[in-house]
Amino acid sequence: MPNRSSKPKRPVDFNSRAFQSVAILTGTTPPEPDSEPEDPVKAAAALLGRRGGLKGGTARAASLTPERRREIAQKAAAKRWGKPT
């Protein structure tokens, strides 16, 4: 799913927005300023965090016993529905 915050912002004013829409359609828009290059250390850390986040829940679920999984589910249901355990 694309990140919606990466879309270019459009003006709120009707006339400005119409002008920009026509400029985009005709291909006469000024070039967008290039964003700063990303720090390679920060990019590597983000990649590692993402990878860990993807496998974390699956690994945790595989290591839980059925009894512990039931305890967690009961606690979550109690919080969700307001029933004390």
C-alpha positions, 0 to 999 in steps of 0.5 A: 500500500502506498504511503499517502503522505508522499503525495504532493500537496495541492492548493486549497484555493480553487483557482490555484488548484485549477491552475496546477491541474491544468499545468500537470495535464499539459506537462508544464509544471515546474520540476519538483525539488529533489529531497535530501538523500537518506542517511544509509545508517538510518535506512539500514536500521529501518529495514532491520526494524521492519524485518523484525516487526514482520516476523515478531508476531508469528514467532511469538505465536509459535512459541506460546503454549495453548494455555498462555494463549488462552490467558492472553485472549481472556485478558484481551476480551476482559479489556475489550468488553469491560468484564473483570477477570 
